[in-house]
Amino acid sequence: MIRLAIFGSFYRGYCVLDEFITRGASVGVEVVGVVTDDPTQTFISREKRLWQYPHEPAEEVMVEKLAHKHGLPVYKGRVKTEEFYECYASIWRPDICLSGTFGQRIEQRMFSFPRLGFFNTHPCIGNTWPSPYAGPNPFQGLKDDGFCHTQVAFHHVDGGFDSGALVAVSDRIGFPPNASVIDLHKMTAPLVAKFAFDQTLKVIEQAASKSA
């Protein structure tokens, strides 16, 4: 089995986790750990991320509850600690990692650890990369520029901010002009999850073909 760790929160994190819980075992992928935001902590910047917008308390813990329901270990503290890295590298030992709507930066020793890579999903427009909408609030940027659609990049995580090498870009996802940032998270999350699932399988298959 391929060992997968998921770093995510809110609807995108929930849908990515649900996708792999539901379909992962059938393609040889096992979720071994989940890291999610705790918006009550100061190291999760509410002013720059989706948590600044009106949302329900249940939406802050939805990923955590889904993981616990399926008996998966959950971490909500700082990731840049020896405590977490010991768990990550010695217990979880992921072959591949996925990030989606996650509020902390990933340091090099973490994104360099998985043998198949550490990947993120991020809203973008077209194949221009890095995206002009890199950063903590891409949907607001898209709205401010008058867009009524988005795409999503599947890209490597590196030491920059949404700047790792581009792997693939999703199909167009339309949305009404009056949609809020929270609406956009809700609307796009299921499609992003399926896109991330498919791209993850391609990464695994390509690695297997190279080693054959």
N, C-alpha and C positions, 0 to 999 in steps of 0.2 A: 504493500500500500504506500502511496505517496502521502507524506505528512504535510498538512497545510495549517498555517496559522493565519487568522483573520484579524485585522486591525480596523475597527469601524464602529460607527454609531449612527443613530437616527435611521431613516428609512433605507438609505443605501446600504449601510452596514447590516441592517436587519435582513434585507432581501438577499444580499450576497451570502450571508450565513445560512439563511433558509434554503437557498438554492443548493448549497453544498451539503447541508444536512439531508436534504431530500434526494439528491441525485448523485452525490459524491461517491458513495460506496459502490454504486453500480459501475463506475468507471475507475475504481481503484484509488480514490482520494479520501483520506480520513482527516477530519478537522481535529487537531490536537490541542488547540488553545485559542482563546478569544481575548483581545484587548479592546476596551471600549472607553469612551469618554465619561468622566465624572464632572459635569458642568459646575458643580459646587466648588471645585478646586480652583485655586488661582492660576495654576499652570495651564488651564484650559481657558483661553481668552474669549470671554463672552462678547466683547466689543467688536471683534473681528470675524466671528464665525456665526453660523446659523443660530446658535443659542441666544443671540441678541434679539431674535424675532419671537413674537408670541407663539408659544407651543404648550402642549399639555405635559404635566409631570410624568405621565406614563411613557411619553416619547423619549425621555431621558434614560430610561432603564429598559427599553424594549429589547435591545440586543442582549443585555445581561440576562434578562428573564428567559429569552429563547435559548440561550446557551445553557443555563441552569436546567431548563426543562429536559434537555437532552444529555445531561450529565457532563457537560464540557467545562473545563477550568476557565475562569474569567479573571482578568487582571484589570484594575481601574486606576492604579497609581501611576507615578512617573515611570516612563520607560527608560530614561537615562539614569539607571541605578544598577549597582552590582547585584542587588537582590533580584531584580527582574531579569537581568542578563543571565544569571546563573540558572534560573528557571527556563528561560528561552533556549539557551544553548545546551543545557544538560538534561532537561526533562522533556520539553516540547520537541526539540531537535527538528524544526521544520525543514522540509525539502524545498518548500516554496511558500511565499507569503503574499497576501493580498491586503491592500489598504483601500478603504472607501469611507469618506467623511470621518476622518480621524484627526483629533485636535492637537497632536504632538508631533514634533519633528523626529525623524528616525535617524539615528547616528550611524556612522559607517560600519562599525563592527556588527550592527544588527542587519543592515541591508546587504552586507557582504556575506553573511552567514549561510543563507539557504543556497544549496547547490544549484537549484533551478532558477533562482532569482527572487527578487522582492519587487512587486508591481503595485501600481496605483491606478485608480480610475479618476478622471478629471474632466469636467465639462470643457468643451472647446468648440471652435468653428473651423471647418475645413482641415486641411493637412498642415497648416502653419504650426510649427512647433519649435521652441516652447510657445504655448498659447499666450496671446495677449491677455487672457483671462486667468492666468496662473495666479495663485494666491488663495486666501481663505474664503472669499465670497464671490465665486465666479458667476453665479446666477444673477446677482445684483448687477454685475458688470454687463452681462448680456442684456438685461432689461434696460439699463441706462443707455445702451447703444441702440436700442430700438429693435433688437432681434426678437422674433417670435418662434425661434427654433434653436436647438442646440445639437451638438454631437458629443461623444464622449471618447476621450483618449485612454488607451490602455498603454501604460508606459512604465519603464523601469524607475525605481526610486534611486536617487543618488544624493549627494551632499547639498544640492541646491533646493529650490522651492518649486516643485512641479516642473523640473527641468530635465529629468532622466530621459534616456533614449526612447523615442516613440516606437511602439510595436504595432499598433493598429488603431484605427478610428472607426467608430460605430456609424451606422446609418443615421440619417436625420431624424430628430425627435421634435415634432411641432408642439407648441403650447400657445394658449390664448394670451393676448396682450395684457389682460388684467390679472394674470396669474401671479401670485405672490412667490417670494423665494421659498417659503414652506411648501406651497402648492407644487413648485417645480421639483423639489426633493421627492414629494410623494408620487408625482406623475412619472418621473423618470426612473425611479429606483428599481422597479421590476425589470425594465428593459436593460438597465445597466447590469443588473445581476446576471441575466442570461448572457449578455455580451461578455462579461468577465469570466463566466463559467466556460464559455466556448473558447475564449482566448487562452485560458489556463490549460485547457486540454491540448490546445495546439502547442503550447510551450512544452508540455510533458511529452507529447508525441514526437516533437522535433528532437528533443534530447534523447529519447529512446532510439530513434532512427540513427542518430549520430554514433551512439555507443554500440549499435548492432554490428 
